[in-house]
């Protein structure tokens, strides 16, 4: 075997090893390379208790209940519903009918224990500071379309009213 043939054989062998390694990595991660699972996918895949995932969907209308800092609400995709438990402060954009992604793990058949809540917004979103600045200069033209209705117990303002006073 000539020197040139040896070099080509080594390069081909390294290329084969690289392709096999990439194939193994992608095979191992094929179920985890998603942004989130919908409630229907969670139920269909029977995801094991304690497996960390992201659950995405819409907050079901008036499905929130709060005790102290613990909040329970229902995430739905129109077909299936999953009850989510979260301890902590919810994002300002969190409300009924709004898109949400909950990071955490399944803690039962139809129960999800969230460690982090991400509220999604539409393309018209503007930070509160920008809106306030535009209003101060008199350049704000449209009314806020994200105001929570009084019967929506999932908005942060209405959830705060549900929480008992802690006396701190």
OpenMM code with the backbone's topology and positions (N, CA, C; nanometers):
from openmm import Vec3, app, unit

residues = "UNK UNK UNK UNK UNK UNK UNK UNK UNK UNK UNK UNK UNK UNK UNK UNK UNK UNK UNK UNK UNK UNK UNK UNK UNK UNK UNK UNK UNK UNK UNK UNK UNK UNK UNK UNK UNK UNK UNK UNK UNK UNK UNK UNK UNK UNK UNK UNK UNK UNK UNK UNK UNK UNK UNK UNK UNK UNK UNK UNK UNK UNK UNK UNK UNK UNK UNK UNK UNK UNK UNK UNK UNK UNK UNK UNK UNK UNK UNK UNK UNK UNK UNK UNK UNK UNK UNK UNK UNK UNK UNK UNK UNK UNK UNK UNK UNK UNK UNK UNK UNK UNK UNK UNK UNK UNK UNK UNK UNK UNK UNK UNK UNK UNK UNK UNK UNK UNK UNK UNK UNK UNK UNK UNK UNK UNK UNK UNK UNK UNK UNK UNK UNK UNK UNK UNK UNK UNK UNK UNK UNK UNK UNK UNK UNK UNK UNK UNK UNK UNK UNK UNK UNK UNK UNK UNK UNK UNK UNK UNK UNK UNK UNK UNK UNK UNK UNK UNK".split()
positions = [
    Vec3(0.0845, -0.1172, 0.0000),
    Vec3(0.0000, 0.0000, 0.0000),
    Vec3(0.0895, 0.1241, 0.0000),
    Vec3(0.0599, 0.2155, -0.0860),
    Vec3(0.1406, 0.3363, -0.0956),
    Vec3(0.1017, 0.4343, 0.0145),
    Vec3(0.1870, 0.5328, 0.0278),
    Vec3(0.1650, 0.6347, 0.1294),
    Vec3(0.0325, 0.7091, 0.1065),
    Vec3(0.0015, 0.7411, -0.0153),
    Vec3(-0.1211, 0.8117, -0.0510),
    Vec3(-0.2438, 0.7262, -0.0177),
    Vec3(-0.2356, 0.5969, -0.0451),
    Vec3(-0.3471, 0.5073, -0.0153),
    Vec3(-0.3682, 0.4941, 0.1357),
    Vec3(-0.2604, 0.4955, 0.2135),
    Vec3(-0.2716, 0.4889, 0.3598),
    Vec3(-0.3419, 0.6130, 0.4142),
    Vec3(-0.3039, 0.7298, 0.3619),
    Vec3(-0.3688, 0.8547, 0.4055),
    Vec3(-0.5178, 0.8520, 0.3746),
    Vec3(-0.5525, 0.8075, 0.2545),
    Vec3(-0.6941, 0.8002, 0.2167),
    Vec3(-0.7698, 0.7004, 0.3039),
    Vec3(-0.7067, 0.5891, 0.3395),
    Vec3(-0.7705, 0.4888, 0.4251),
    Vec3(-0.7953, 0.5452, 0.5653),
    Vec3(-0.6981, 0.6190, 0.6186),
    Vec3(-0.7141, 0.6802, 0.7515),
    Vec3(-0.8253, 0.7853, 0.7478),
    Vec3(-0.8284, 0.8676, 0.6457),
    Vec3(-0.9332, 0.9699, 0.6325),
    Vec3(-1.0703, 0.9045, 0.6197),
    Vec3(-1.0797, 0.7990, 0.5404),
    Vec3(-1.2074, 0.7274, 0.5245),
    Vec3(-1.2510, 0.6648, 0.6566),
    Vec3(-1.1583, 0.6078, 0.7321),
    Vec3(-1.1914, 0.5463, 0.8615),
    Vec3(-1.2398, 0.6521, 0.9609),
    Vec3(-1.1718, 0.7664, 0.9663),
    Vec3(-1.2146, 0.8749, 1.0557),
    Vec3(-1.3521, 0.9287, 1.0148),
    Vec3(-1.3756, 0.9398, 0.8847),
    Vec3(-1.5059, 0.9841, 0.8359),
    Vec3(-1.6159, 0.8868, 0.8758),
    Vec3(-1.5885, 0.7573, 0.8653),
    Vec3(-1.6869, 0.6553, 0.9037),
    Vec3(-1.7169, 0.6617, 1.0531),
    Vec3(-1.6130, 0.6794, 1.1346),
    Vec3(-1.6322, 0.6913, 1.2792),
    Vec3(-1.7167, 0.8153, 1.3117),
    Vec3(-1.6898, 0.9253, 1.2437),
    Vec3(-1.7649, 1.0485, 1.2656),
    Vec3(-1.9128, 1.0315, 1.2284),
    Vec3(-1.9404, 0.9656, 1.1169),
    Vec3(-2.0783, 0.9420, 1.0735),
    Vec3(-2.1509, 0.8513, 1.1727),
    Vec3(-2.0850, 0.7478, 1.2202),
    Vec3(-2.1461, 0.6567, 1.3178),
    Vec3(-2.1744, 0.7297, 1.4490),
    Vec3(-2.0799, 0.8113, 1.4965),
    Vec3(-2.0991, 0.8868, 1.6210),
    Vec3(-2.2160, 0.9840, 1.6076),
    Vec3(-2.2237, 1.0552, 1.4966),
    Vec3(-2.3346, 1.1487, 1.4746),
    Vec3(-2.4672, 1.0739, 1.4692),
    Vec3(-2.4695, 0.9595, 1.4039),
    Vec3(-2.5913, 0.8783, 1.3974),
    Vec3(-2.6367, 0.8340, 1.5347),
    Vec3(-2.5433, 0.7908, 1.6185),
    Vec3(-2.5782, 0.7492, 1.7550),
    Vec3(-2.6320, 0.8661, 1.8376),
    Vec3(-2.5711, 0.9823, 1.8234),
    Vec3(-2.6166, 1.1006, 1.8986),
    Vec3(-2.7572, 1.1395, 1.8559),
    Vec3(-2.7826, 1.1474, 1.7268),
    Vec3(-2.9154, 1.1861, 1.6791),
    Vec3(-3.0214, 1.0820, 1.7133),
    Vec3(-2.9846, 0.9543, 1.7130),
    Vec3(-3.0788, 0.8498, 1.7525),
    Vec3(-3.1144, 0.8636, 1.9001),
    Vec3(-3.0165, 0.8907, 1.9843),
    Vec3(-3.0410, 0.9038, 2.1281),
    Vec3(-3.1248, 1.0275, 2.1599),
    Vec3(-3.1118, 1.1318, 2.0803),
    Vec3(-3.1804, 1.2577, 2.1091),
    Vec3(-3.3069, 1.2807, 2.0269),
    Vec3(-3.3484, 1.1853, 1.9443),
    Vec3(-3.4583, 1.2103, 1.8513),
    Vec3(-3.5881, 1.2512, 1.9206),
    Vec3(-3.6154, 1.1981, 2.0403),
    Vec3(-3.7375, 1.2363, 2.1109),
    Vec3(-3.7201, 1.3645, 2.1908),
    Vec3(-3.5993, 1.4076, 2.2149),
    Vec3(-3.5756, 1.5264, 2.2971),
    Vec3(-3.5514, 1.6515, 2.2146),
    Vec3(-3.5367, 1.6395, 2.0841),
    Vec3(-3.5123, 1.7564, 1.9998),
    Vec3(-3.6465, 1.8139, 1.9568),
    Vec3(-3.7176, 1.8693, 2.0523),
    Vec3(-3.8448, 1.9371, 2.0282),
    Vec3(-3.8482, 2.0586, 2.1193),
    Vec3(-3.9268, 2.1576, 2.0795),
    Vec3(-3.9390, 2.2747, 2.1652),
    Vec3(-4.0283, 2.2449, 2.2841),
    Vec3(-4.1376, 2.1721, 2.2591),
    Vec3(-4.2249, 2.1305, 2.3674),
    Vec3(-4.3181, 2.0213, 2.3179),
    Vec3(-4.3809, 1.9525, 2.4124),
    Vec3(-4.4828, 1.8529, 2.3823),
    Vec3(-4.6195, 1.9148, 2.4101),
    Vec3(-4.7172, 1.8830, 2.3284),
    Vec3(-4.8546, 1.9247, 2.3564),
    Vec3(-4.9138, 1.8247, 2.4548),
    Vec3(-5.0239, 1.8593, 2.5231),
    Vec3(-5.0869, 1.7641, 2.6148),
    Vec3(-5.1240, 1.6315, 2.5476),
    Vec3(-5.1676, 1.6355, 2.4216),
    Vec3(-5.2022, 1.5128, 2.3504),
    Vec3(-5.0789, 1.4258, 2.3289),
    Vec3(-4.9642, 1.4879, 2.2932),
    Vec3(-4.8408, 1.4127, 2.2744),
    Vec3(-4.7910, 1.3531, 2.4057),
    Vec3(-4.8070, 1.4268, 2.5156),
    Vec3(-4.7653, 1.3761, 2.6465),
    Vec3(-4.8445, 1.2500, 2.6805),
    Vec3(-4.9747, 1.2550, 2.6569),
    Vec3(-5.0589, 1.1395, 2.6880),
    Vec3(-5.0292, 1.0227, 2.5942),
    Vec3(-5.0102, 1.0497, 2.4643),
    Vec3(-4.9853, 0.9442, 2.3659),
    Vec3(-4.8506, 0.8755, 2.3896),
    Vec3(-4.7490, 0.9518, 2.4282),
    Vec3(-4.6158, 0.8945, 2.4479),
    Vec3(-4.5998, 0.8331, 2.5856),
    Vec3(-4.6962, 0.8559, 2.6757),
    Vec3(-4.6891, 0.8034, 2.8128),
    Vec3(-4.5524, 0.8346, 2.8743),
    Vec3(-4.5199, 0.9618, 2.8799),
    Vec3(-4.3904, 1.0060, 2.9321),
    Vec3(-4.3804, 0.9700, 3.0798),
    Vec3(-4.2690, 0.9112, 3.1173),
    Vec3(-4.2492, 0.8613, 3.2528),
    Vec3(-4.2457, 0.9751, 3.3550),
    Vec3(-4.2942, 0.9461, 3.4737),
    Vec3(-4.2905, 1.0416, 3.5843),
    Vec3(-4.1457, 1.0799, 3.6131),
    Vec3(-4.1208, 1.2088, 3.6250),
    Vec3(-3.9870, 1.2586, 3.6562),
    Vec3(-3.9007, 1.2912, 3.5360),
    Vec3(-3.9458, 1.2577, 3.4158),
    Vec3(-3.8691, 1.2901, 3.2957),
    Vec3(-3.8840, 1.4384, 3.2644),
    Vec3(-3.7751, 1.5154, 3.2599),
    Vec3(-3.7873, 1.6590, 3.2336),
    Vec3(-3.8284, 1.6867, 3.0883),
    Vec3(-3.9355, 1.7647, 3.0718),
    Vec3(-3.9861, 1.8019, 2.9389),
    Vec3(-4.0382, 1.9442, 2.9442),
    Vec3(-4.0801, 1.9933, 2.8282),
    Vec3(-4.1518, 2.1209, 2.8181),
    Vec3(-4.2917, 2.0892, 2.7683),
    Vec3(-4.3917, 2.1425, 2.8366),
    Vec3(-4.5315, 2.1219, 2.8007),
    Vec3(-4.5848, 2.2537, 2.7474),
    Vec3(-4.6426, 2.2518, 2.6282),
    Vec3(-4.6928, 2.3745, 2.5683),
    Vec3(-4.8383, 2.3636, 2.5293),
    Vec3(-4.9090, 2.4739, 2.5373),
    Vec3(-5.0491, 2.4798, 2.4987),
    Vec3(-5.1094, 2.6108, 2.5419),
    Vec3(-5.2414, 2.6123, 2.5534),
    Vec3(-5.3139, 2.7309, 2.5970),
    Vec3(-5.3647, 2.7115, 2.7387),
    Vec3(-5.3649, 2.8191, 2.8162),
    Vec3(-5.4214, 2.8150, 2.9505),
    Vec3(-5.5731, 2.8108, 2.9353),
    Vec3(-5.6359, 2.7093, 2.9939),
    Vec3(-5.7808, 2.6932, 2.9840),
    Vec3(-5.8507, 2.8079, 3.0578),
    Vec3(-5.9607, 2.8551, 3.0005),
    Vec3(-6.0357, 2.9685, 3.0550),
    Vec3(-6.0746, 2.9452, 3.2006),
    Vec3(-6.0388, 3.0382, 3.2884),
    Vec3(-6.0748, 3.0384, 3.4310),
    Vec3(-6.0433, 2.9066, 3.5002),
    Vec3(-5.9259, 2.8500, 3.4717),
    Vec3(-5.8882, 2.7220, 3.5307),
    Vec3(-5.7874, 2.7357, 3.6440),
    Vec3(-5.7574, 2.8569, 3.6854),
    Vec3(-5.6516, 2.8795, 3.7839),
    Vec3(-5.7042, 2.8766, 3.9259),
    Vec3(-5.6226, 2.8216, 4.0135),
    Vec3(-5.6493, 2.8303, 4.1564),
    Vec3(-5.5157, 2.8557, 4.2245),
    Vec3(-5.5203, 2.9319, 4.3322),
    Vec3(-5.3960, 2.9717, 4.3972),
    Vec3(-5.4082, 2.9595, 4.5485),
    Vec3(-5.3035, 2.9061, 4.6094),
    Vec3(-5.2914, 2.8998, 4.7547),
    Vec3(-5.1500, 2.9444, 4.7863),
    Vec3(-5.1358, 3.0624, 4.8455),
    Vec3(-5.0028, 3.1179, 4.8717),
    Vec3(-4.9315, 3.1441, 4.7409),
    Vec3(-4.8125, 3.0862, 4.7251),
    Vec3(-4.7371, 3.1014, 4.6005),
    Vec3(-4.7622, 2.9866, 4.5036),
    Vec3(-4.8387, 2.8855, 4.5459),
    Vec3(-4.8666, 2.7695, 4.4599),
    Vec3(-4.9870, 2.7986, 4.3714),
    Vec3(-4.9698, 2.7791, 4.2421),
    Vec3(-5.0765, 2.8020, 4.1452),
    Vec3(-5.0991, 2.6745, 4.0652),
    Vec3(-5.2239, 2.6352, 4.0515),
    Vec3(-5.2627, 2.5235, 3.9655),
    Vec3(-5.3465, 2.5794, 3.8518),
    Vec3(-5.3216, 2.5302, 3.7299),
    Vec3(-5.4007, 2.5700, 3.6141),
    Vec3(-5.3992, 2.4568, 3.5133),
    Vec3(-5.4840, 2.4652, 3.4133),
    Vec3(-5.4967, 2.3596, 3.3133),
    Vec3(-5.4423, 2.4098, 3.1807),
    Vec3(-5.3566, 2.3285, 3.1179),
    Vec3(-5.3045, 2.3564, 2.9842),
    Vec3(-5.3743, 2.2612, 2.8881),
    Vec3(-5.4254, 2.3156, 2.7777),
    Vec3(-5.4976, 2.2351, 2.6805),
    Vec3(-5.4486, 2.2637, 2.5394),
    Vec3(-5.4689, 2.1670, 2.4517),
    Vec3(-5.4411, 2.1873, 2.3099),
    Vec3(-5.5686, 2.1716, 2.2287),
    Vec3(-5.6825, 2.1744, 2.2957),
    Vec3(-5.8110, 2.1588, 2.2291),
    Vec3(-5.8631, 2.0167, 2.2365),
    Vec3(-5.7748, 1.9196, 2.2550),
    Vec3(-5.8146, 1.7792, 2.2657),
    Vec3(-5.7963, 1.7266, 2.4070),
    Vec3(-5.6775, 1.7470, 2.4615),
    Vec3(-5.6399, 1.6899, 2.5901),
    Vec3(-5.6028, 1.8018, 2.6866),
    Vec3(-5.6255, 1.7762, 2.8145),
    Vec3(-5.5924, 1.8741, 2.9184),
    Vec3(-5.4956, 1.8120, 3.0181),
    Vec3(-5.4026, 1.8930, 3.0664),
    Vec3(-5.3089, 1.8516, 3.1702),
    Vec3(-5.3092, 1.9594, 3.2776),
    Vec3(-5.3236, 1.9177, 3.4023),
    Vec3(-5.3187, 2.0116, 3.5147),
    Vec3(-5.1729, 2.0392, 3.5496),
    Vec3(-5.1391, 2.1665, 3.5608),
    Vec3(-5.0024, 2.2092, 3.5904),
    Vec3(-4.9991, 2.2713, 3.7287),
    Vec3(-4.9016, 2.2302, 3.8092),
    Vec3(-4.8784, 2.2896, 3.9411),
    Vec3(-4.7481, 2.3670, 3.9347),
    Vec3(-4.7511, 2.4904, 3.9847),
    Vec3(-4.6326, 2.5755, 3.9805),
    Vec3(-4.6236, 2.6542, 4.1097),
    Vec3(-4.5040, 2.6612, 4.1672),
    Vec3(-4.4802, 2.7414, 4.2863),
    Vec3(-4.3852, 2.8525, 4.2470),
    Vec3(-4.4321, 2.9762, 4.2606),
    Vec3(-4.3496, 3.0897, 4.2249),
    Vec3(-4.4321, 3.2012, 4.1638),
    Vec3(-4.3627, 3.2970, 4.1078),
    Vec3(-4.4275, 3.4135, 4.0484),
    Vec3(-4.4500, 3.3869, 3.9000),
    Vec3(-4.5726, 3.4056, 3.8565),
    Vec3(-4.6073, 3.3845, 3.7154),
    Vec3(-4.5704, 3.5072, 3.6326),
    Vec3(-4.5411, 3.4895, 3.5033),
    Vec3(-4.5086, 3.6040, 3.4174),
    Vec3(-4.6286, 3.6981, 3.4028),
    Vec3(-4.6025, 3.8245, 3.3736),
    Vec3(-4.7087, 3.9239, 3.3572),
    Vec3(-4.8025, 3.8906, 3.2430),
    Vec3(-4.7553, 3.8222, 3.1396),
    Vec3(-4.8386, 3.7894, 3.0239),
    Vec3(-4.9249, 3.6651, 3.0460),
    Vec3(-4.9159, 3.6029, 3.1607),
    Vec3(-4.9913, 3.4815, 3.1897),
    Vec3(-5.1386, 3.5143, 3.2114),
    Vec3(-5.2286, 3.4491, 3.1356),
    Vec3(-5.3734, 3.4653, 3.1520),
    Vec3(-5.4455, 3.3585, 3.0721),
    Vec3(-5.5754, 3.3462, 3.0918),
    Vec3(-5.6566, 3.2476, 3.0203),
    Vec3(-5.6492, 3.2700, 2.8701),
    Vec3(-5.6452, 3.1605, 2.7949),
    Vec3(-5.6435, 3.1681, 2.6500),
    Vec3(-5.5088, 3.2038, 2.5916),
    Vec3(-5.4117, 3.2327, 2.6746),
    Vec3(-5.2785, 3.2728, 2.6296),
    Vec3(-5.1897, 3.1505, 2.6155),
    Vec3(-5.0993, 3.1524, 2.5190),
    Vec3(-5.0037, 3.0442, 2.5022),
    Vec3(-4.9053, 3.0416, 2.6165),
    Vec3(-4.8676, 2.9207, 2.6573),
    Vec3(-4.7761, 2.9053, 2.7695),
    Vec3(-4.6893, 2.7821, 2.7459),
    Vec3(-4.5649, 2.7891, 2.7923),
    Vec3(-4.4764, 2.6734, 2.7927),
    Vec3(-4.4316, 2.6536, 2.9370),
    Vec3(-4.4563, 2.5329, 2.9878),
    Vec3(-4.4188, 2.4995, 3.1248),
    Vec3(-4.3031, 2.4002, 3.1204),
    Vec3(-4.1953, 2.4331, 3.1896),
    Vec3(-4.0808, 2.3425, 3.1987),
    Vec3(-4.0903, 2.2684, 3.3303),
    Vec3(-4.0689, 2.1381, 3.3269),
    Vec3(-4.0773, 2.0586, 3.4481),
    Vec3(-4.0863, 1.9115, 3.4152),
    Vec3(-4.1657, 1.8369, 3.4944),
    Vec3(-4.1773, 1.6924, 3.4754),
    Vec3(-4.3172, 1.6464, 3.5124),
    Vec3(-4.3581, 1.5355, 3.4540),
    Vec3(-4.4863, 1.4756, 3.4883),
    Vec3(-4.4772, 1.4249, 3.6326),
    Vec3(-4.5844, 1.4465, 3.7093),
    Vec3(-4.5852, 1.3996, 3.8476),
    Vec3(-4.7019, 1.3048, 3.8729),
    Vec3(-4.7700, 1.2673, 3.7673),
    Vec3(-4.8830, 1.1752, 3.7766),
    Vec3(-4.9423, 1.1567, 3.6385),
    Vec3(-5.0553, 1.0883, 3.6304),
    Vec3(-5.1163, 1.0576, 3.5005),
    Vec3(-5.1477, 1.1837, 3.4201),
    Vec3(-5.2214, 1.2761, 3.4764),
    Vec3(-5.2571, 1.3998, 3.4067),
    Vec3(-5.2113, 1.5213, 3.4860),
    Vec3(-5.0979, 1.5102, 3.5535),
    Vec3(-5.0484, 1.6181, 3.6392),
    Vec3(-4.9034, 1.6488, 3.6034),
    Vec3(-4.8721, 1.7772, 3.5939),
    Vec3(-4.7392, 1.8235, 3.5552),
    Vec3(-4.6882, 1.9182, 3.6618),
    Vec3(-4.5691, 1.8937, 3.7149),
    Vec3(-4.5057, 1.9815, 3.8136),
    Vec3(-4.4079, 2.0724, 3.7410),
    Vec3(-4.4413, 2.1994, 3.7309),
    Vec3(-4.3594, 2.2950, 3.6564),
    Vec3(-4.2557, 2.3604, 3.7461),
    Vec3(-4.1373, 2.3807, 3.6913),
    Vec3(-4.0324, 2.4535, 3.7618),
    Vec3(-4.0146, 2.5936, 3.7038),
    Vec3(-4.0665, 2.6141, 3.5817),
    Vec3(-4.0553, 2.7431, 3.5152),
    Vec3(-4.1726, 2.7597, 3.4201),
    Vec3(-4.2290, 2.8802, 3.4123),
    Vec3(-4.3408, 2.9099, 3.3236),
    Vec3(-4.2983, 3.0204, 3.2280),
    Vec3(-4.3173, 2.9956, 3.0990),
    Vec3(-4.2870, 3.0948, 2.9964),
    Vec3(-4.4170, 3.1314, 2.9268),
    Vec3(-4.4588, 3.2569, 2.9344),
    Vec3(-4.5802, 3.3016, 2.8659),
    Vec3(-4.5422, 3.3504, 2.7276),
    Vec3(-4.6177, 3.3087, 2.6289),
    Vec3(-4.5910, 3.3498, 2.4916),
    Vec3(-4.6750, 3.4730, 2.4591),
    Vec3(-4.6249, 3.5547, 2.3690),
    Vec3(-4.6976, 3.6740, 2.3290),
    Vec3(-4.7122, 3.6764, 2.1778),
    Vec3(-4.8001, 3.7628, 2.1303),
    Vec3(-4.8184, 3.7725, 1.9858),
    Vec3(-4.7192, 3.8726, 1.9261),
    Vec3(-4.7280, 3.8924, 1.7962),
    Vec3(-4.6327, 3.9802, 1.7275),
    Vec3(-4.6540, 4.1281, 1.7590),
    Vec3(-4.7642, 4.1626, 1.8246),
    Vec3(-4.7925, 4.3017, 1.8589),
    Vec3(-4.7373, 4.3409, 1.9956),
    Vec3(-4.6655, 4.2521, 2.0597),
    Vec3(-4.6155, 4.2783, 2.1939),
    Vec3(-4.5165, 4.3937, 2.1961),
    Vec3(-4.5324, 4.4785, 2.2957),
    Vec3(-4.4352, 4.5848, 2.3212),
    Vec3(-4.4111, 4.5878, 2.4718),
    Vec3(-4.2873, 4.6010, 2.5150),
    Vec3(-4.2608, 4.6097, 2.6582),
    Vec3(-4.3355, 4.7276, 2.7211),
    Vec3(-4.3754, 4.7108, 2.8464),
    Vec3(-4.4526, 4.8133, 2.9169),
    Vec3(-4.3796, 4.9477, 2.9173),
    Vec3(-4.2486, 4.9436, 2.9326),
    Vec3(-4.1714, 5.0683, 2.9371),
    Vec3(-4.1820, 5.1455, 2.8054),
    Vec3(-4.1820, 5.0728, 2.6922),
    Vec3(-4.1933, 5.1384, 2.5612),
    Vec3(-4.3323, 5.1991, 2.5450),
    Vec3(-4.4352, 5.1246, 2.5848),
    Vec3(-4.5727, 5.1756, 2.5766),
    Vec3(-4.5871, 5.3007, 2.6627),
    Vec3(-4.5354, 5.2978, 2.7854),
    Vec3(-4.5431, 5.4140, 2.8746),
    Vec3(-4.4710, 5.5344, 2.8145),
    Vec3(-4.3550, 5.5100, 2.7534),
    Vec3(-4.2799, 5.6184, 2.6908),
    Vec3(-4.3586, 5.6798, 2.5750),
    Vec3(-4.4201, 5.5949, 2.4929),
    Vec3(-4.5006, 5.6451, 2.3810),
    Vec3(-4.6218, 5.7236, 2.4305),
    Vec3(-4.6837, 5.6778, 2.5369),
    Vec3(-4.7991, 5.7490, 2.5935),
    Vec3(-4.7576, 5.8846, 2.6484),
    Vec3(-4.6413, 5.8883, 2.7148),
    Vec3(-4.5917, 6.0149, 2.7706),
    Vec3(-4.5655, 6.1178, 2.6613),
    Vec3(-4.5204, 6.0726, 2.5447),
    Vec3(-4.4925, 6.1641, 2.4340),
    Vec3(-4.6159, 6.1909, 2.3488),
    Vec3(-4.7272, 6.1210, 2.3791),
    Vec3(-4.8502, 6.1401, 2.3030),
    Vec3(-4.8514, 6.0699, 2.1689),
    Vec3(-4.7659, 5.9707, 2.1502),
    Vec3(-4.7570, 5.9006, 2.0226),
    Vec3(-4.8291, 5.7666, 2.0229),
    Vec3(-4.8861, 5.7257, 2.1324),
    Vec3(-4.9529, 5.5955, 2.1427),
    Vec3(-5.0910, 5.6049, 2.0806),
    Vec3(-5.1204, 5.5179, 1.9817),
    Vec3(-5.2462, 5.5271, 1.9074),
    Vec3(-5.3478, 5.4206, 1.9438),
    Vec3(-5.3037, 5.2998, 1.9716),
    Vec3(-5.4001, 5.1922, 1.9939),
    Vec3(-5.4167, 5.1632, 2.1423),
    Vec3(-5.5299, 5.1085, 2.1741),
    Vec3(-5.5575, 5.0703, 2.3119),
    Vec3(-5.4979, 4.9324, 2.3366),
    Vec3(-5.4675, 4.9028, 2.4605),
    Vec3(-5.4115, 4.7721, 2.4944),
    Vec3(-5.5147, 4.6638, 2.4681),
    Vec3(-5.4719, 4.5608, 2.3978),
    Vec3(-5.5631, 4.4502, 2.3666),
    Vec3(-5.5417, 4.3326, 2.4598),
    Vec3(-5.4491, 4.3445, 2.5525),
    Vec3(-5.4182, 4.2323, 2.6403),
    Vec3(-5.4786, 4.2486, 2.7788),
    Vec3(-5.5688, 4.3434, 2.7956),
    Vec3(-5.6272, 4.3627, 2.9271),
    Vec3(-5.7085, 4.2400, 2.9653),
    Vec3(-5.6934, 4.1967, 3.0888),
    Vec3(-5.7643, 4.0778, 3.1355),
    Vec3(-5.9087, 4.1123, 3.1655),
    Vec3(-5.9973, 4.0206, 3.1313),
    Vec3(-6.1374, 4.0414, 3.1641),
    Vec3(-6.1571, 4.0157, 3.3126),
    Vec3(-6.2567, 4.0784, 3.3747),
    Vec3(-6.2761, 4.0633, 3.5186),
    Vec3(-6.3058, 3.9189, 3.5600),
    Vec3(-6.3633, 3.8376, 3.4694),
    Vec3(-6.3967, 3.7001, 3.5054),
    Vec3(-6.2815, 3.6023, 3.4802),
    Vec3(-6.1671, 3.6505, 3.4342),
    Vec3(-6.0515, 3.5647, 3.4098),
    Vec3(-5.9709, 3.5540, 3.5383),
    Vec3(-5.9832, 3.4416, 3.6084),
    Vec3(-5.9104, 3.4284, 3.7340),
    Vec3(-5.7653, 3.3888, 3.7128),
    Vec3(-5.7184, 3.3832, 3.5871),
    Vec3(-5.5803, 3.3455, 3.5576),
    Vec3(-5.4880, 3.4651, 3.5373),
    Vec3(-5.5404, 3.5854, 3.5278),
    Vec3(-5.4517, 3.7006, 3.5096),
    Vec3(-5.3773, 3.7269, 3.6403),
    Vec3(-5.2535, 3.7771, 3.6326),
    Vec3(-5.1754, 3.8009, 3.7541),
    Vec3(-5.2471, 3.8893, 3.8554),
    Vec3(-5.3201, 3.9898, 3.8090),
    Vec3(-5.3914, 4.0797, 3.9002),
    Vec3(-5.5002, 4.0032, 3.9760),
    Vec3(-5.5780, 3.9216, 3.9048),
    Vec3(-5.6846, 3.8465, 3.9698),
    Vec3(-5.6301, 3.7333, 4.0563),
    Vec3(-5.5166, 3.6730, 4.0152),
    Vec3(-5.4551, 3.5696, 4.0976),
    Vec3(-5.4045, 3.6276, 4.2286),
    Vec3(-5.3517, 3.7515, 4.2251),
    Vec3(-5.3028, 3.8149, 4.3469),
    Vec3(-5.4180, 3.8336, 4.4458),
    Vec3(-5.5378, 3.8624, 4.3951),
    Vec3(-5.6534, 3.8793, 4.4818),
    Vec3(-5.6962, 3.7460, 4.5430),
    Vec3(-5.6681, 3.6337, 4.4753),
    Vec3(-5.7045, 3.5021, 4.5272),
    Vec3(-5.6142, 3.4587, 4.6418),
    Vec3(-5.4878, 3.5036, 4.6402),
    Vec3(-5.3903, 3.4587, 4.7393),
    Vec3(-5.4207, 3.5208, 4.8751),
    Vec3(-5.4198, 3.4394, 4.9813),
    Vec3(-5.4419, 3.4950, 5.1139),
    Vec3(-5.3223, 3.5798, 5.1574),
    Vec3(-5.3480, 3.6768, 5.2407),
    Vec3(-5.2411, 3.7639, 5.2899),
    Vec3(-5.1476, 3.6816, 5.3777),
    Vec3(-5.0174, 3.7017, 5.3596),
    Vec3(-4.9194, 3.6250, 5.4353),
    Vec3(-4.8743, 3.6965, 5.5612),
    Vec3(-4.9025, 3.8256, 5.5715),
    Vec3(-4.8691, 3.9010, 5.6920),
    Vec3(-4.7213, 3.9287, 5.7067),
    Vec3(-4.6457, 3.9381, 5.5966),
    Vec3(-4.5018, 3.9627, 5.6084),
    Vec3(-4.4693, 4.1065, 5.6075),
] * unit.nanometer
topology = app.Topology()
chain = topology.addChain("A")
for resn in residues:
    res = topology.addResidue(resn, chain)
    for name in ("N", "CA", "C"):
        topology.addAtom(name, app.Element.getBySymbol(name[0]), res)
